[in-house]
Amino acid sequence: MPRLDHRPSLERVRAARADAYPDLGDVIDALCAGIDALAAGQPLPPETQAVLAHRQAVKTRFPKAD
C-alpha cells in the first residue's frame, strides 16, 4: 500500500505565507525607516522590528516543505 504524505505542498506553503505576510507597502516603509535609522547611527525603529518579527513568525508557522 502506498504511503500517504500529509505534509503541505510547497505551493500551499507559499500561498499561506503570502496571505500571512503584511502589505508590501507597509514592509517597504518599515524597512526604509530601518535603513534611515541605521544610517544615522540609531537603533531600528519599532515598526521595523515589528516587521522583522512578523516575518520570522510567518516563516516559523509555515516552514517550507522539503
WOJOQUI-V260559 format. One record per helix or strand of 2 or more residues. SS is the DSSP state (helix for helix, strand for strand). FROM is the first residue (numbers start at 1). TO is the last residue. If there is no record, write none. Layout:
ss: (SS	SS)
from: (FROM	FROM)
to: (TO	TO)
This chain:
ss: (helix	helix	helix)
from: (10	24	46)
to: (20	39	61)
